[in-house]
Amino acid sequence: MCGILAILNSREEPSKLRKKALALSSRLRHRGPDWSGVFVSEGAILTHERLAIVGLENGSQPLLNEDKTIALTVNGEIYNHLELREKLIATGKHTFSTHSDCEPILHLYEDHGDDFINQLSGDFAFVVYDSKTKSYLAARDPIGVVPLYIGWGKDGSVWFSSEMKAIKDDCIKFQPFPPGHYFSSKTQDFVRYYQPKWIQDVVPTEQKSEEETLLAIRHSFEKAVVSRMMSDVPYGVLLSGGLDSSLVASIVSRHAEQRVEDDEKSRAWWPRIHSFCIGLKDAPDLKAARDVSKYLDTVHHEYHFTVQEGLDALPDVIKHLETYDVTTIRASTPMYFLSRKIKAMGVKMVLSGEGSDEIFGGYLYFHNAPDAAEFHRECSRRIQALHSFDCLRANKSTAAWGVEVRVPFLDKHFIDVAMDVDPTYKVCRDAEGKSRMEKHVLRKAFDTKPGERPYLPENVLWRQKEQFSDGVGYSWIDGLKDYAENEVSQEEFDQRETLFPDDTPATKEAFLYRKMFTQLFPGKECQETVAHWVPTWGASSDPSGRAQKIHLETTEK
C-alpha cells in the first residue's frame, strides 16, 4: 500500500501550498517508505508516498500521461493491468512509460472520462487531475479494501487522503470516502459505479445444483488468489490456522512454483512461500498454524507477544487505526506487531483471509439467523461495512510498517459469484433443520473427492471459527478488560455522558479507547468517522467469539 494526498481547487499561494502538502504527506510516509513524489499545477497538488511492489525501477508516482498534462496518484493494485494495457496499446493512441500496474488508469481516463472504473479489477483509491481543464476524478474500490478520506477546506478546496491524520487539521469537514463510488469535479457529488444485485437487497432465488455452486466458488476464489500473487518483491501469507487464511495459503502454495514474472514470462524471483502467525504463548491459532504450515510445506514464522506489550502499544495502534471501535482495536494489536516482524524480514506484501466471514456468514452469531433471506441480507450489510472494520484493521495495521496486505476473498468477481449463491446453501442449518458448521458451503467447495489432491487436512477444513482477537490467546481480551478497569476510575467512568455525550462508551474498555482516540483526534468530525462492530443476533453485545456461546459440539459438517 501507499499513501496519497491531493489538494484541489486551492486558493493558497503555490509555494505555501507545496510546503503544506509535503509536510502533511509526510504523515503518511509509514505507508510508503520507499520514495516520495509530487505533482504541482495551478491550484492543485498531488503527492505520493510509495511502497514499491510492482514495477520497482520505473513506477514512481504521481504518474503522468504522454504530454504530462494529466497526473495520477494511486494507493493500491490493479490486478488486470496487463489485459487493460494490451487493449489500450491496440488502440494506437497510447504509449506506456512505466511497468506500473496503475498506469492504465491514466489512459482509460483519457479515453472514457469518468466512465471506466468498472473496468478495473483491483483494490485502489486514486485521484486523477487534468491540468488543462482543471478537472479531477477520485475513486475508491468496490468494497473499501483501501482507505480514502475526503475533506473540504475553508477556501473551497477539496482534499483527498489515505488517512484522516493528513487532512483533519485543515478541513472544516471531512469523512471516509464511500466504497464503490467516485467523486468528480463535473458532478461535485458521489456517484456509485459498483451496483451488484446483492447491494440492491436482491435475495438470490435461482436454484443451481450444489455441484455447480461448489465449482463456481472454488474456481472463482482460486482465480482471485492467483491474481493477487502479482509481485516483484518477497511476499508471504498470514496464517492463523483457521479456514480462511489456510485456504489462501493452500492455493498460494499450489501456484507458487508455477509463477512467472508478468513481463518476462520467466520464473518468478520469489517462489518460496513464507507463512506468518502471532499469538500469546499457547494461543489456539499457533498450534493450528504450525499444523497447516507443515502440511503445506511453507517456511513458517511464529511470533509471540505478551499482554503487557499489547497494552503498551495501544496509543500507537489507535493512532494508526484512527478508530476507537473495541473489536477493531482488540484484533489490530496482534496484527500490528506481526506486521513489524514481517517487515523486519524484508517481506513487503502478504495475502490474508479477511472477508470470508462476511460473505459466507462465518461469525458465530449467524447460527441465530431467523431465515435464509435475512441471513443473506446480513451478509450484504456486513460486506458493505467492511471498510470500517476488517478492511480498516488489515490495511492500517500492516501499512503502519510499510507492508501491503491483499485480500482475495474481497475480489469483486468472487463476491458477485458467492453472493449469488442460494442462501439456503449458506445457513447454519440443513434442510431438515439440523445444525451444521458455519461457512458450510465454502468448506464443502474445497472438500476434495477421493483421489484428488486435498487443499487442506480434514481437521483444518472443518475447524470452527475463532475470532481473531480470541485466537491469538483468550487472556488477551481478559487482559484488556482488566487494564481498563484499573486505568479508568469509577468516578471518571460515571462522567462518561458528560465527557462523551455523542456515542457514549458503555464499558470501561470502550471508554479507555475513546479517551486515547480523542487525545489524538479531537473534535466531532473525527469522532463521526468511527463505526462500531456489534453482533446482530448475538447472545451478547461483546464482539468476542466466546461471548456468542456457540460451540463445536452443536454443529456438524
N, C-alpha and C positions, 0 to 999 in steps of 0.2 A: 504494500500500500504506500501511497504518497500523501503529501499534504498540499492542498491547493488553496489559494486565496485570490479573489477577484474583486476589484472595486471599480464600479462602472458609473458613468454619468456624474462624476465628481467635479465639484467646482473649486477644489483646493488647488493651490499653486503647484505646478508639476514637480518641482524639486522637493517640496514638503510632502507631497503625496507619495513620491518614491521612497523617501526616508521612512515615512509612516508604514507603508506597505511592507517594506523589508523588515522592519522591526517586528511587525505583527506576524509576518510569515515565519520568523524565527521561533515563534511559539509552537509551530507545527513541525519543527525540524526533527523531532524524535520519530515522526512518521516516515521521513525520507532523509536519512543522514548522508546519502551518497553524493548529492550535488544539489545546487540551488540555481534556479533560473528566473528571469523576469522579462516581461514584455511591457513596454510603455507606449501609449498613444495618448492623444489629447483627451483628457478627462477620464482615462481608463488605464488600469494596470492589472496585469495577471502575473502571479508568482507561482512557483512550483518547487517543492522540496521532494527530491527524487529518491525512491528506493528502486534500484536497478535490478529487474528480474528478467526482462526480455529486451533484446536489442541493446546490450550493455554498452557498446562502443559509440553508438550514434543516436541514442534515443532520448537525449536530454530534452526537457520541456521548459517553457512553452514551445510547442511545435508550430511551424509556420507553413502556409501554402506556398505555391511557386513564386508568386510576386510579393510575398511577405506582407500582405495586407490583412490576412485572416490569421488569428492566433488561437491556440487551443491549449488549455491546461486540464489535465485529467488525473484523477485518482482511481486506479482500477485496472482491469484487464479485459480485453476484447478477445474472446476465445475463437471466434470465427473470422479473425482478421485476414488470414490467408485467402479464404474464399472471397471476402469483400475486396481485398487488394487486387485479386485476379480480375474480378468484374470491372473494377474501376480502371485498371490499365487497359482492358479490352475496349473501353470507350474511346481511347486515343486522346482523351482530354487531360490526363493527369500523369505526372511523374512523381515517384516517391523518393524522398531524400534520406529516409531512415529505415531501420528494420523494426521500428516500434509497432507494437500491435495496436496502438491508439491512432496512428496516422490516418487510417481510413476515415475516421470521423470527420477530419478536415474536409476531405474531398466529397464525402456524402453531403455535408452541409453546403458545399459549393453547388452541388447538383440539385439538391432537393429542398434547401432551406430548412425549415423546422420539421419537415415531414420525412424523417428517415430513421428515427430512433428504434422502431420495432425491428429494423434490420439487424440490430446489434444483438449478439449473444454474449453476455458477459456481466461483470459486476463493476459498476462505474458511477462516478459523479464527475461531470465535466462542465466547463464553461468555454464557449466559442465566442470570439469577438471579431467583428468586421470593422476595421478602421476606416474603410471607405464610406460606409453607410452609417457608422456609429451604432450598429445594431448588435444584439447579442442573444445567445441561447444558452440556458443552463438546464441540465437534466440529471436525474438520478435513476439508478437501475430499478427494475420492477419490484423487488422485494425490499430494497434498502439495505443490502449487504454492506454497501459502502456509505459512510456517513457524509452528510452535507447539511449545512445551515444556510439560511438566507436572512439578511437583515437590511434595514433601511436607515440611512443616515439623515441628519438634520438638513443637509443641503439638497436632499432629493436623490442622493446616490443610492445605488443598490449593491449590496455586498454578498459574496458567497464564500464559504469557508468549510474546510473539512471538519473543523471542531469549533465549538462555541467560543472557546477562550480567545480566539483571534479577532472576534467581532463584538464581544459583549461590551467593551468599553466605549465604542464609537458609534454604535447603532442605537437609535431610540426605540426600535422594535426589531425583534429577531425571533426565529422559530426553526425547528427542524424542517428541512425540505421534504415534502411528501414523496415517498417512493412511487415509481411508475408514472411520474409527471415530468413535464418540462415547464420552464418559465421563460418567456420570450419578450424581448423589447417590443415586439409587434402587438402583443396582447396585454402585457403588464399584468398577467394573471397566470395561475397554474392551469395546465391542460393535461388531462390524463391520456397517455398514449397506450398504456397496457390495460386492456379491458377483457380479460378472460371471463368465461361464464361463471366460474366459481366465485369471482369477486362480485358478480351481479346477483348473488344469492340464488343461483340456479342449482338445484339438487339433482345429481345425475340419476336418471331412471332407466336408461338403456341397459338391458341385461346382456352383457357379454359373457362368454363362457369363462369359467375360472381359469382354464388353461391360457386363453387369450389375455386375460387380465394379468396373470403372473408373468407371462413372457414380455408383455409391454412394460411392466415395471422393471423387470430385470434388464432388458436391453436398453431402455432409456436411461436408467441410472448408471449402467456401465459406461455408456457414451458420455454422460455428464462428468464422471470421474476422470476418464481418459483425457477429455478436453482440458481439464484443469491441471494436468501434468506438464503443461507447456511452461518450460523454464530453462534458462541458461545458467542457473546458479544452483548450488546444493539445496536440496529440498527434503522434506520428510513428511511424516504423518503423526497427528496427535492420536494416541491410542489409550483409551481408558479401559479397554476390555469389554465394554458394552457392545450392543448390537451395531449401533450406527458407525462408530469410529472403526470397529473391526471390519465391517463391510467395506468401508472406504479403503482401509489398509490392505484388505484381501485383493481388491480389484487393482489397486496400485501395484501390488506385488506381482500380480499376473502379467501386467503390461510393461513393467519397468525394463525388462530385458529386451523388449521389442521396440523401445522408444528410439526415435531418430530425431535429429535436430530439424527444426522447421525449414531452414533454408538450404542445408547441405544434403539432406536425406542420408546422413551418416549416423552412426551410433551416437547416442546422447552422451554428454560429458559425465552425467551423474546418475548412472543406472542403479546403484546400490541403495536400498531403502532403509532409512533410519526411522525408528519409531520412538515416541517420547511420551512419558507418563509422569505424573506427580501426585503426591498424597502425603498425609501423615503416615508415620510408620504403621504397618499392618492395616492400612486402609483397604476396603474391599476392591477398589479399582486396581491396586498394584499387582496383586496375585493374578487377577483376571487378565491384565495386560501382558504379564510375563507369559502366561499360557498361550495367548494369541500370538505374541511375537515368536515364540518357539515354533508354533505351528506354521506360521508364515515365513519363518527364517529371516526376519528383519534384524538389523543391528539395533538393539533395544537400549534405551537410556532411561533409567528410573531415578527420579529425584524425590527428595523428601523436604518438607518444611515443618516447622513447629507452629503451634498455636500462637506463641509469643511473636514469632517472626511475622505471622499474618496480621496480628494486632498492630505491630509497629508500622506495617506498610499501609494501613487503612487510609491515612491522608493522601498518600501518593496515588493509591488506587482510585480514590474518589476524584482527585484532580484530573486523572487521565480519562476516567469514565464519563465525567460530567453528569452524574446521576446520584440520587440517594436512595434508589429502589433497593429494598432489602435483599431480595433473592439475587439480583444482579451483582451486588457487592459480594455476597457470600460466594458466588460461583466465580467471580472475576479474580479474586485474590490469588487462588492457586494458579490460574491461567496466566496471571501477571508474572508470578515467579517462574513458571515453566518457560515463558517466552524469553525471559532474560537468560536462562540456561541454554535455550536453543540458539539464541543469537551468539552466545559465547563460544558455541561450537562451530560457528561460521555458516550456519544454515539460515537462509533468508526467507524461505517460503515453506508453509506446511498446509496439508489438507486436513479437514476436520469434518465432524459429523453433525454439525448444527442443522436444525430444520426438520429432521425426520419426525420428531415428536409432535410438531405442529401439523404436519401433513397427514400423518397416519394416526393421530390421537394416542400418542405414546405416554403421555403423563398419566399417572395412576388414577387421577380423578375422572378420567374418561370412562372408567368402569361404571360410573354413576350416570352416564348419559341416558336421558329418558327414551330416546328412539334414534334410529339411523339418520333421519333428516336433521335432527338437532345436533347429532354427532358431527355431521358434515359441516353444518353452519359454524360450529365451534372451531373446527379445523380452519375454516376460512377466516374467522375472526383472529385466531392465533397467528396465522401466517401474515395477515395484514398488520399485526402489531409487532412482528419480529424485529423491525428496525429500532424499536425502543428497548428491546431486551436482549435476546441471544445474539443478534447481529451486532448490536452496540457492544456487548461484552466481548465477543470474539474479536471484532475488529480493533477496538481501542485497547484491549488488554495486550494484544500482540503488537500493535503499532506503537505502543509505548516504548518498545525496544527495537523498532525498525524491522519487524518481522511481518510478513504478509500471510494471512490465513485465507484459504479458499474453501468454499462450502458447496460441494456438488449436489447435495440434496436441494439446494435453492436455485438450481438451474431452472430457468423459466420453462423450458421444454419438458423437463422431467415433472415439474409441478403440475403443468397442464395435463400430462398423462395421469399422474397419481390422483389429481383432484377430479378427474373424470371417471374414476373407479366408483362403481356402485357402493355406497357407504355400508350396505349390509355385509360386504366383504371386510370392512374395517372394524366394525363394532366389536366390543369385547364379549359378545355372546353369540353363539351359533344359532342356527335356525330353530333349534329345539330349546333355546333359552339357557343353554349351559355355558358357564363362564369359560373364556379362553384368553390366552395371553394377549396383552396389548401389542399392537403392530403385527397382528397375526398374518395379514396378507403380505407384508414386506418380508417377514421371516420365511413364509412359505415360498415366496418368489425365488429365494436363494437356497432353498432346501432341495438339493440336487437328488436326482434319481440314482439308483444303484448303477455303478459303472462309470458315472460321471465324476469328474474331479470336484470334490467339495470346496465350497468357498470358505466355510468355517466349520469347526467341530460342532457337534450337536449341542453340547452344553453351553456353547457361546451363542449359537444362533438362537437358542431359546432361553437365554439368561434374562431375568426380569430387569426392568428399568431401574437404575439408580440415578436419582437426580444428581447432577454434577457436584453440588455443594455437599451432598451426603456421601457420594462415592469416594471422595478424597479423604474421608475419615469422619465418622459420626461425631467425634469430640470437637471438630472444627466449629460446627454451629453452636454446640453447647458452650464452647469457649467464648464465642462472640456474645452470646446472651449473658454469660457471667461477667464478662468485661464491661458490657454496657450497664449492667446492674450496679457495678462498683463505680463506674465513671459518672453516671448520671444520678444525682441525688434525688430523693423523692420530692424534695422541695422544688427543685428545678423542673422535674417532670410534671408536677402539679400546675406549673405555669405554662404548659405547652400550648394551650389555646391562646394565651396572650402573646407568647413568643412567635408562634406559627399559626395564625388564625386561618390561613389557607392551607389545605392539605395537612391538617394537624396529625403528627405521628401518633400511632396508637400504642406503641411499645417503647421501652427504653432503648432497645436496639435501633429502631427506626429513628428515634429522637437523636441518638448519637450521630448517625449518618447525616441526618438533616442539618445538625449543628455544624459538622465538618464541611458539608457542601456549602452552606450559607457563608461560612468564613471565606471560602474560595470564590464562590459565585453569588454575591449578594444581589438582592433585588427580585421583584416579582417576575420579570421577563425570564430570568434564569430558571426560577422555580417552575415556571409553566412549561419548560421544555421536558420535564420529567414525567414519566408514566410509571404505573405500578403493576407488577405481575402478581395476580391473585387467582387461585384455582376457582373455576366456575361452579362446579358441583362438588367442591371439596368437603371432606369430613372436618377440615379445619381451615381457617384463613391463613395459617402459616404455610408458606410455599414449600417447605421441606417435604420431600417424597415420603419420609417416615410418617408425617402427620396425616397422610391420607388413608392409612390403615387398610391397605390392600396388600396381600401377601401372596407369595408364590403358590402356597398350597391351595389357594382359592381358584386358581386358573389352570387350564390345561391347554395343550397345543391345539 
